[in-house]
């Protein structure tokens, strides 16, 4: 792997860390990747709306 590829992966990882875990986009990705259940997604959606 080249330095440029390493930098690209690092940048992508940093952007993912900066993304709010409670954001709709992040919740959908986590649900899609089976990182959270439907119930957890609904709870986080309620948190966002309050």
mmCIF file as gemmi writes it, N, C-alpha and C atoms, coordinates in Angstrom:
data_model
loop_
_atom_site.group_PDB
_atom_site.id
_atom_site.type_symbol
_atom_site.label_atom_id
_atom_site.label_alt_id
_atom_site.label_comp_id
_atom_site.label_asym_id
_atom_site.label_entity_id
_atom_site.label_seq_id
_atom_site.pdbx_PDB_ins_code
_atom_site.Cartn_x
_atom_site.Cartn_y
_atom_site.Cartn_z
_atom_site.occupancy
_atom_site.B_iso_or_equiv
_atom_site.pdbx_formal_charge
_atom_site.auth_seq_id
_atom_site.auth_asym_id
_atom_site.pdbx_PDB_model_num
ATOM 1 N N . UNK Axp A 1 ? 0.852 -1.176 0 1 0 ? 1 A 1
ATOM 2 C CA . UNK Axp A 1 ? 0 0 0 1 0 ? 1 A 1
ATOM 3 C C . UNK Axp A 1 ? 0.897 1.238 0 1 0 ? 1 A 1
ATOM 4 N N . UNK Axp A 2 ? 0.535 2.185 -0.815 1 0 ? 2 A 1
ATOM 5 C CA . UNK Axp A 2 ? 1.342 3.398 -0.926 1 0 ? 2 A 1
ATOM 6 C C . UNK Axp A 2 ? 0.955 4.406 0.148 1 0 ? 2 A 1
ATOM 7 N N . UNK Axp A 3 ? 1.789 5.383 0.305 1 0 ? 3 A 1
ATOM 8 C CA . UNK Axp A 3 ? 1.536 6.459 1.27 1 0 ? 3 A 1
ATOM 9 C C . UNK Axp A 3 ? 0.236 7.196 0.926 1 0 ? 3 A 1
ATOM 10 N N . UNK Axp A 4 ? 0.014 7.413 -0.368 1 0 ? 4 A 1
ATOM 11 C CA . UNK Axp A 4 ? -1.194 8.112 -0.814 1 0 ? 4 A 1
ATOM 12 C C . UNK Axp A 4 ? -2.444 7.308 -0.449 1 0 ? 4 A 1
ATOM 13 N N . UNK Axp A 5 ? -2.383 5.996 -0.631 1 0 ? 5 A 1
ATOM 14 C CA . UNK Axp A 5 ? -3.515 5.138 -0.264 1 0 ? 5 A 1
ATOM 15 C C . UNK Axp A 5 ? -3.744 5.167 1.24 1 0 ? 5 A 1
ATOM 16 N N . UNK Axp A 6 ? -2.646 5.12 2.012 1 0 ? 6 A 1
ATOM 17 C CA . UNK Axp A 6 ? -2.751 5.21 3.469 1 0 ? 6 A 1
ATOM 18 C C . UNK Axp A 6 ? -3.424 6.511 3.889 1 0 ? 6 A 1
ATOM 19 N N . UNK Axp A 7 ? -3.022 7.613 3.269 1 0 ? 7 A 1
ATOM 20 C CA . UNK Axp A 7 ? -3.601 8.917 3.593 1 0 ? 7 A 1
ATOM 21 C C . UNK Axp A 7 ? -5.091 8.955 3.274 1 0 ? 7 A 1
ATOM 22 N N . UNK Axp A 8 ? -5.48 8.334 2.169 1 0 ? 8 A 1
ATOM 23 C CA . UNK Axp A 8 ? -6.889 8.293 1.786 1 0 ? 8 A 1
ATOM 24 C C . UNK Axp A 8 ? -7.723 7.51 2.782 1 0 ? 8 A 1
ATOM 25 N N . UNK Axp A 9 ? -7.196 6.383 3.222 1 0 ? 9 A 1
ATOM 26 C CA . UNK Axp A 9 ? -7.899 5.565 4.21 1 0 ? 9 A 1
ATOM 27 C C . UNK Axp A 9 ? -7.997 6.313 5.529 1 0 ? 9 A 1
ATOM 28 N N . UNK Axp A 10 ? -6.922 6.963 5.94 1 0 ? 10 A 1
ATOM 29 C CA . UNK Axp A 10 ? -6.919 7.727 7.181 1 0 ? 10 A 1
ATOM 30 C C . UNK Axp A 10 ? -7.933 8.862 7.125 1 0 ? 10 A 1
ATOM 31 N N . UNK Axp A 11 ? -7.985 9.568 6.014 1 0 ? 11 A 1
ATOM 32 C CA . UNK Axp A 11 ? -8.936 10.672 5.871 1 0 ? 11 A 1
ATOM 33 C C . UNK Axp A 11 ? -10.371 10.159 5.965 1 0 ? 11 A 1
ATOM 34 N N . UNK Axp A 12 ? -10.648 9.045 5.299 1 0 ? 12 A 1
ATOM 35 C CA . UNK Axp A 12 ? -11.992 8.458 5.341 1 0 ? 12 A 1
ATOM 36 C C . UNK Axp A 12 ? -12.356 8.062 6.772 1 0 ? 12 A 1
ATOM 37 N N . UNK Axp A 13 ? -11.412 7.477 7.489 1 0 ? 13 A 1
ATOM 38 C CA . UNK Axp A 13 ? -11.641 7.074 8.875 1 0 ? 13 A 1
ATOM 39 C C . UNK Axp A 13 ? -11.903 8.289 9.757 1 0 ? 13 A 1
ATOM 40 N N . UNK Axp A 14 ? -11.116 9.346 9.584 1 0 ? 14 A 1
ATOM 41 C CA . UNK Axp A 14 ? -11.299 10.56 10.378 1 0 ? 14 A 1
ATOM 42 C C . UNK Axp A 14 ? -12.664 11.188 10.12 1 0 ? 14 A 1
ATOM 43 N N . UNK Axp A 15 ? -13.096 11.201 8.867 1 0 ? 15 A 1
ATOM 44 C CA . UNK Axp A 15 ? -14.412 11.756 8.538 1 0 ? 15 A 1
ATOM 45 C C . UNK Axp A 15 ? -15.512 10.948 9.197 1 0 ? 15 A 1
ATOM 46 N N . UNK Axp A 16 ? -15.337 9.638 9.237 1 0 ? 16 A 1
ATOM 47 C CA . UNK Axp A 16 ? -16.335 8.78 9.87 1 0 ? 16 A 1
ATOM 48 C C . UNK Axp A 16 ? -16.397 9.046 11.369 1 0 ? 16 A 1
ATOM 49 N N . UNK Axp A 17 ? -15.242 9.275 11.993 1 0 ? 17 A 1
ATOM 50 C CA . UNK Axp A 17 ? -15.221 9.565 13.421 1 0 ? 17 A 1
ATOM 51 C C . UNK Axp A 17 ? -15.885 10.898 13.739 1 0 ? 17 A 1
ATOM 52 N N . UNK Axp A 18 ? -15.736 11.869 12.844 1 0 ? 18 A 1
ATOM 53 C CA . UNK Axp A 18 ? -16.315 13.185 13.06 1 0 ? 18 A 1
ATOM 54 C C . UNK Axp A 18 ? -17.834 13.173 12.934 1 0 ? 18 A 1
ATOM 55 N N . UNK Axp A 19 ? -18.36 12.2 12.212 1 0 ? 19 A 1
ATOM 56 C CA . UNK Axp A 19 ? -19.793 12.129 11.98 1 0 ? 19 A 1
ATOM 57 C C . UNK Axp A 19 ? -20.499 11.771 13.29 1 0 ? 19 A 1
ATOM 58 N N . UNK Axp A 20 ? -21.54 12.501 13.604 1 0 ? 20 A 1
ATOM 59 C CA . UNK Axp A 20 ? -22.297 12.273 14.822 1 0 ? 20 A 1
ATOM 60 C C . UNK Axp A 20 ? -22.957 10.904 14.784 1 0 ? 20 A 1
ATOM 61 N N . UNK Axp A 21 ? -22.753 10.116 15.82 1 0 ? 21 A 1
ATOM 62 C CA . UNK Axp A 21 ? -23.324 8.775 15.873 1 0 ? 21 A 1
ATOM 63 C C . UNK Axp A 21 ? -24.848 8.813 15.851 1 0 ? 21 A 1
ATOM 64 N N . UNK Axp A 22 ? -25.428 9.927 16.263 1 0 ? 22 A 1
ATOM 65 C CA . UNK Axp A 22 ? -26.882 10.035 16.294 1 0 ? 22 A 1
ATOM 66 C C . UNK Axp A 22 ? -27.463 10.622 15.009 1 0 ? 22 A 1
ATOM 67 N N . UNK Axp A 23 ? -26.624 10.952 14.041 1 0 ? 23 A 1
ATOM 68 C CA . UNK Axp A 23 ? -27.141 11.518 12.799 1 0 ? 23 A 1
ATOM 69 C C . UNK Axp A 23 ? -27.907 10.448 12.019 1 0 ? 23 A 1
ATOM 70 N N . UNK Axp A 24 ? -28.865 10.894 11.229 1 0 ? 24 A 1
ATOM 71 C CA . UNK Axp A 24 ? -29.686 9.957 10.461 1 0 ? 24 A 1
ATOM 72 C C . UNK Axp A 24 ? -28.829 9.11 9.526 1 0 ? 24 A 1
ATOM 73 N N . UNK Axp A 25 ? -27.87 9.748 8.874 1 0 ? 25 A 1
ATOM 74 C CA . UNK Axp A 25 ? -26.996 9.036 7.933 1 0 ? 25 A 1
ATOM 75 C C . UNK Axp A 25 ? -26.212 7.933 8.65 1 0 ? 25 A 1
ATOM 76 N N . UNK Axp A 26 ? -25.654 8.262 9.799 1 0 ? 26 A 1
ATOM 77 C CA . UNK Axp A 26 ? -24.86 7.285 10.555 1 0 ? 26 A 1
ATOM 78 C C . UNK Axp A 26 ? -25.746 6.157 11.077 1 0 ? 26 A 1
ATOM 79 N N . UNK Axp A 27 ? -26.941 6.5 11.578 1 0 ? 27 A 1
ATOM 80 C CA . UNK Axp A 27 ? -27.861 5.466 12.076 1 0 ? 27 A 1
ATOM 81 C C . UNK Axp A 27 ? -28.22 4.487 10.972 1 0 ? 27 A 1
ATOM 82 N N . UNK Axp A 28 ? -28.528 5.011 9.793 1 0 ? 28 A 1
ATOM 83 C CA . UNK Axp A 28 ? -28.903 4.148 8.671 1 0 ? 28 A 1
ATOM 84 C C . UNK Axp A 28 ? -27.762 3.212 8.289 1 0 ? 28 A 1
ATOM 85 N N . UNK Axp A 29 ? -26.54 3.733 8.275 1 0 ? 29 A 1
ATOM 86 C CA . UNK Axp A 29 ? -25.385 2.896 7.936 1 0 ? 29 A 1
ATOM 87 C C . UNK Axp A 29 ? -25.173 1.817 8.992 1 0 ? 29 A 1
ATOM 88 N N . UNK Axp A 30 ? -25.289 2.189 10.256 1 0 ? 30 A 1
ATOM 89 C CA . UNK Axp A 30 ? -25.11 1.219 11.33 1 0 ? 30 A 1
ATOM 90 C C . UNK Axp A 30 ? -26.193 0.141 11.278 1 0 ? 30 A 1
ATOM 91 N N . UNK Axp A 31 ? -27.424 0.533 10.988 1 0 ? 31 A 1
ATOM 92 C CA . UNK Axp A 31 ? -28.521 -0.421 10.878 1 0 ? 31 A 1
ATOM 93 C C . UNK Axp A 31 ? -28.28 -1.355 9.694 1 0 ? 31 A 1
ATOM 94 N N . UNK Axp A 32 ? -27.864 -0.793 8.589 1 0 ? 32 A 1
ATOM 95 C CA . UNK Axp A 32 ? -27.582 -1.572 7.379 1 0 ? 32 A 1
ATOM 96 C C . UNK Axp A 32 ? -26.457 -2.582 7.612 1 0 ? 32 A 1
ATOM 97 N N . UNK Axp A 33 ? -25.45 -2.184 8.386 1 0 ? 33 A 1
ATOM 98 C CA . UNK Axp A 33 ? -24.296 -3.049 8.657 1 0 ? 33 A 1
ATOM 99 C C . UNK Axp A 33 ? -24.517 -3.963 9.865 1 0 ? 33 A 1
ATOM 100 N N . UNK Axp A 34 ? -25.755 -3.982 10.382 1 0 ? 34 A 1
ATOM 101 C CA . UNK Axp A 34 ? -26.114 -4.795 11.555 1 0 ? 34 A 1
ATOM 102 C C . UNK Axp A 34 ? -25.29 -4.446 12.787 1 0 ? 34 A 1
ATOM 103 N N . UNK Axp A 35 ? -24.895 -3.187 12.904 1 0 ? 35 A 1
ATOM 104 C CA . UNK Axp A 35 ? -24.173 -2.737 14.089 1 0 ? 35 A 1
ATOM 105 C C . UNK Axp A 35 ? -25.149 -2.345 15.195 1 0 ? 35 A 1
ATOM 106 N N . UNK Axp A 36 ? -26.39 -2.023 14.811 1 0 ? 36 A 1
ATOM 107 C CA . UNK Axp A 36 ? -27.438 -1.716 15.78 1 0 ? 36 A 1
ATOM 108 C C . UNK Axp A 36 ? -28.723 -2.402 15.33 1 0 ? 36 A 1
ATOM 109 N N . UNK Axp A 37 ? -29.635 -2.593 16.287 1 0 ? 37 A 1
ATOM 110 C CA . UNK Axp A 37 ? -30.926 -3.204 15.967 1 0 ? 37 A 1
ATOM 111 C C . UNK Axp A 37 ? -31.922 -2.121 15.564 1 0 ? 37 A 1
ATOM 112 N N . UNK Axp A 38 ? -33.047 -2.545 15.045 1 0 ? 38 A 1
ATOM 113 C CA . UNK Axp A 38 ? -34.106 -1.614 14.689 1 0 ? 38 A 1
ATOM 114 C C . UNK Axp A 38 ? -34.59 -0.829 15.897 1 0 ? 38 A 1
ATOM 115 N N . UNK Axp A 39 ? -34.628 -1.489 17.055 1 0 ? 39 A 1
ATOM 116 C CA . UNK Axp A 39 ? -35.06 -0.819 18.283 1 0 ? 39 A 1
ATOM 117 C C . UNK Axp A 39 ? -34.071 0.275 18.689 1 0 ? 39 A 1
ATOM 118 N N . UNK Axp A 40 ? -32.785 -0.022 18.563 1 0 ? 40 A 1
ATOM 119 C CA . UNK Axp A 40 ? -31.769 0.979 18.896 1 0 ? 40 A 1
ATOM 120 C C . UNK Axp A 40 ? -31.848 2.165 17.94 1 0 ? 40 A 1
ATOM 121 N N . UNK Axp A 41 ? -32.088 1.889 16.67 1 0 ? 41 A 1
ATOM 122 C CA . UNK Axp A 41 ? -32.21 2.959 15.682 1 0 ? 41 A 1
ATOM 123 C C . UNK Axp A 41 ? -33.395 3.847 16.021 1 0 ? 41 A 1
ATOM 124 N N . UNK Axp A 42 ? -34.52 3.242 16.411 1 0 ? 42 A 1
ATOM 125 C CA . UNK Axp A 42 ? -35.709 4.01 16.78 1 0 ? 42 A 1
ATOM 126 C C . UNK Axp A 42 ? -35.441 4.86 18.019 1 0 ? 42 A 1
ATOM 127 N N . UNK Axp A 43 ? -34.723 4.315 18.99 1 0 ? 43 A 1
ATOM 128 C CA . UNK Axp A 43 ? -34.377 5.061 20.194 1 0 ? 43 A 1
ATOM 129 C C . UNK Axp A 43 ? -33.525 6.274 19.842 1 0 ? 43 A 1
ATOM 130 N N . UNK Axp A 44 ? -32.525 6.071 18.989 1 0 ? 44 A 1
ATOM 131 C CA . UNK Axp A 44 ? -31.64 7.169 18.612 1 0 ? 44 A 1
ATOM 132 C C . UNK Axp A 44 ? -32.385 8.21 17.79 1 0 ? 44 A 1
ATOM 133 N N . UNK Axp A 45 ? -33.349 7.78 16.98 1 0 ? 45 A 1
ATOM 134 C CA . UNK Axp A 45 ? -34.16 8.726 16.214 1 0 ? 45 A 1
ATOM 135 C C . UNK Axp A 45 ? -34.979 9.585 17.172 1 0 ? 45 A 1
ATOM 136 N N . UNK Axp A 46 ? -35.544 8.976 18.205 1 0 ? 46 A 1
ATOM 137 C CA . UNK Axp A 46 ? -36.285 9.724 19.214 1 0 ? 46 A 1
ATOM 138 C C . UNK Axp A 46 ? -35.391 10.722 19.931 1 0 ? 46 A 1
ATOM 139 N N . UNK Axp A 47 ? -34.161 10.321 20.202 1 0 ? 47 A 1
ATOM 140 C CA . UNK Axp A 47 ? -33.192 11.211 20.843 1 0 ? 47 A 1
ATOM 141 C C . UNK Axp A 47 ? -32.946 12.434 19.971 1 0 ? 47 A 1
ATOM 142 N N . UNK Axp A 48 ? -32.779 12.192 18.671 1 0 ? 48 A 1
ATOM 143 C CA . UNK Axp A 48 ? -32.499 13.284 17.74 1 0 ? 48 A 1
ATOM 144 C C . UNK Axp A 48 ? -33.674 14.26 17.657 1 0 ? 48 A 1
ATOM 145 N N . UNK Axp A 49 ? -34.89 13.742 17.72 1 0 ? 49 A 1
ATOM 146 C CA . UNK Axp A 49 ? -36.076 14.576 17.567 1 0 ? 49 A 1
ATOM 147 C C . UNK Axp A 49 ? -36.431 15.348 18.833 1 0 ? 49 A 1
ATOM 148 N N . UNK Axp A 50 ? -35.857 14.972 19.97 1 0 ? 50 A 1
ATOM 149 C CA . UNK Axp A 50 ? -36.194 15.667 21.224 1 0 ? 50 A 1
ATOM 150 C C . UNK Axp A 50 ? -35.39 16.926 21.425 1 0 ? 50 A 1
